[in-house]
Amino acid sequence: MSADEALTRVEQRLQELAARIHDAQQVASPDDSLRTRWLETAAEIGVHAADIRSAVSVANSQYGLNSGKAAILAYLRMHLHEPVHGHRLEGVSGIGEWARRVRELRVEEGWPIDSHVSDPRLAEDHYRLNEDAPNAELANSWKMAKEIRKMAGSGKTRVLEYLKAVSPAVVDKERLAYVAKIQEWPRRMRELDEEGWKIVSNVDDPSLAPGSYYLEDLTQRPPRVRQAIKQRHAILERDGKRCQDCGDGPDSDGVVLQVHHILPVHLGGKNDDDNLVTLCQNCHAGRHAAAQFAVQDELLHPESDPGLTP
């Protein structure tokens, strides 16, 4: 069968499927005979679907796409940087295990393909190829993730070892969950931050996708800073990770959240919870209208709270 014949066959089968499904949906009050007829039609649809997959395979081969994975990659490269629905990838691959092939492209070959899991900003069941070449660093990162996943110890220990190994590269939540092997891994990320490891998330760096993190450096911070970090998390959680002036949060473009002293320290303000509030960087600067420099989180940077207006 030639490529043209395969394409024609697929088009005919698609038209037949669409017509049969349309007719079945128009029945207002189906009786037993119509139910029987529909079941027979549904069975035939299954046969047609298999025939379509076979024709897709033939056409793919004619066009030099010798595997479902090759067809998926070719289609993603045609739509570089664009979200592509999984149904389309299933269609071009002509195989039922298309999702596994997408994973192989990403994990084994290093193609930077995002999904809703790795980037929650993508719609579910969508994928996006971010670069038109495999990324050796990404492939090595997955290889290291597989090795560290086998380590004994807690999920938190494995996550820390992985972040150290790839620092300062950004790691998405898919790899972190894979390494940790526990559902509570986000809580372990917070614990590591509270223990003094400089874990950066999209709360601190709005360019990161939600659920992505990186270890800024390999030095654990001193005990005083650790207590401030723990309190900072508590204030952010209390305020719903939202600016208490404008309502923006990490899901808003370019927003960085900081903790502010309501009564400045130089006027007698304390680090008590009721004297602390979550603000975005812009609103924080507004509170410090007299500031001539960039505002910072005042719990982590107490030196940034000199004689400023409340």
LINDAPE-V680239 format. One record per residue. RES is the residue in one letter. OMEGA is omega as a letter, one per 20 degrees, with the letter a starting at -180 (999 if undefined). Layout:
res:RES omega:OMEGA
res:RES omega:OMEGA
//
This chain:
res:M omega:r
res:S omega:r
res:A omega:r
res:D omega:r
res:E omega:r
res:A omega:r
res:L omega:r
res:T omega:a
res:R omega:r
res:V omega:a
res:E omega:r
res:Q omega:a
res:R omega:r
res:L omega:r
res:Q omega:r
res:E omega:r
res:L omega:a
res:A omega:a
res:A omega:a
res:R omega:r
res:I omega:r
res:H omega:a
res:D omega:a
res:A omega:a
res:Q omega:a
res:Q omega:a
res:V omega:a
res:A omega:a
res:S omega:a
res:P omega:r
res:D omega:a
res:D omega:a
res:S omega:r
res:L omega:r
res:R omega:r
res:T omega:r
res:R omega:r
res:W omega:r
res:L omega:r
res:E omega:r
res:T omega:r
res:A omega:r
res:A omega:r
res:E omega:r
res:I omega:r
res:G omega:r
res:V omega:r
res:H omega:a
res:A omega:r
res:A omega:r
res:D omega:r
res:I omega:a
res:R omega:r
res:S omega:r
res:A omega:r
res:V omega:r
res:S omega:r
res:V omega:a
res:A omega:r
res:N omega:r
res:S omega:r
res:Q omega:a
res:Y omega:r
res:G omega:r
res:L omega:a
res:N omega:r
res:S omega:r
res:G omega:r
res:K omega:r
res:A omega:r
res:A omega:r
res:I omega:a
res:L omega:r
res:A omega:a
res:Y omega:r
res:L omega:r
res:R omega:r
res:M omega:a
res:H omega:a
res:L omega:r
res:H omega:a
res:E omega:r
res:P omega:a
res:V omega:r
res:H omega:r
res:G omega:r
res:H omega:r
res:R omega:r
res:L omega:r
res:E omega:a
res:G omega:a
res:V omega:a
res:S omega:a
res:G omega:a
res:I omega:r
res:G omega:a
res:E omega:a
res:W omega:a
res:A omega:r
res:R omega:r
res:R omega:r
res:V omega:r
res:R omega:r
res:E omega:r
res:L omega:a
res:R omega:a
res:V omega:a
res:E omega:a
res:E omega:r
res:G omega:r
res:W omega:a
res:P omega:a
res:I omega:r
res:D omega:r
res:S omega:r
res:H omega:r
res:V omega:a
res:S omega:r
res:D omega:a
res:P omega:r
res:R omega:r
res:L omega:r
res:A omega:r
res:E omega:r
res:D omega:r
res:H omega:r
res:Y omega:a
res:R omega:r
res:L omega:a
res:N omega:r
res:E omega:a
res:D omega:r
res:A omega:r
res:P omega:a
res:N omega:a
res:A omega:r
res:E omega:r
res:L omega:r
res:A omega:r
res:N omega:r
res:S omega:r
res:W omega:r
res:K omega:r
res:M omega:r
res:A omega:r
res:K omega:a
res:E omega:a
res:I omega:r
res:R omega:a
res:K omega:a
res:M omega:r
res:A omega:r
res:G omega:a
res:S omega:r
res:G omega:r
res:K omega:r
res:T omega:a
res:R omega:r
res:V omega:a
res:L omega:r
res:E omega:r
res:Y omega:r
res:L omega:r
res:K omega:a
res:A omega:a
res:V omega:a
res:S omega:j
res:P omega:a
res:A omega:r
res:V omega:a
res:V omega:r
res:D omega:a
res:K omega:r
res:E omega:r
res:R omega:a
res:L omega:r
res:A omega:r
res:Y omega:a
res:V omega:a
res:A omega:a
res:K omega:r
res:I omega:a
res:Q omega:a
res:E omega:a
res:W omega:r
res:P omega:r
res:R omega:r
res:R omega:r
res:M omega:r
res:R omega:r
res:E omega:r
res:L omega:r
res:D omega:r
res:E omega:r
res:E omega:r
res:G omega:r
res:W omega:a
res:K omega:r
res:I omega:a
res:V omega:r
res:S omega:a
res:N omega:r
res:V omega:a
res:D omega:a
res:D omega:a
res:P omega:r
res:S omega:a
res:L omega:r
res:A omega:r
res:P omega:a
res:G omega:r
res:S omega:a
res:Y omega:r
res:Y omega:r
res:L omega:a
res:E omega:r
res:D omega:a
res:L omega:a
res:T omega:r
res:Q omega:a
res:R omega:a
res:P omega:a
res:P omega:a
res:R omega:r
res:V omega:a
res:R omega:r
res:Q omega:r
res:A omega:r
res:I omega:a
res:K omega:r
res:Q omega:r
res:R omega:r
res:H omega:a
res:A omega:r
res:I omega:r
res:L omega:r
res:E omega:r
res:R omega:a
res:D omega:r
res:G omega:a
res:K omega:r
res:R omega:r
res:C omega:a
res:Q omega:r
res:D omega:a
res:C omega:r
res:G omega:r
res:D omega:r
res:G omega:a
res:P omega:r
res:D omega:r
res:S omega:a
res:D omega:r
res:G omega:a
res:V omega:r
res:V omega:a
res:L omega:r
res:Q omega:r
res:V omega:a
res:H omega:r
res:H omega:r
res:I omega:r
res:L omega:a
res:P omega:a
res:V omega:a
res:H omega:r
res:L omega:r
res:G omega:r
res:G omega:a
res:K omega:r
res:N omega:r
res:D omega:a
res:D omega:a
res:D omega:r
res:N omega:a
res:L omega:a
res:V omega:r
res:T omega:r
res:L omega:r
res:C omega:a
res:Q omega:a
res:N omega:r
res:C omega:r
res:H omega:r
res:A omega:r
res:G omega:r
res:R omega:r
res:H omega:a
res:A omega:a
res:A omega:a
res:A omega:r
res:Q omega:a
res:F omega:a
res:A omega:r
res:V omega:r
res:Q omega:r
res:D omega:a
res:E omega:r
res:L omega:a
res:L omega:a
res:H omega:a
res:P omega:r
res:E omega:a
res:S omega:a
res:D omega:r
res:P omega:a
res:G omega:a
res:L omega:r
res:T omega:r
res:P omega:999
//
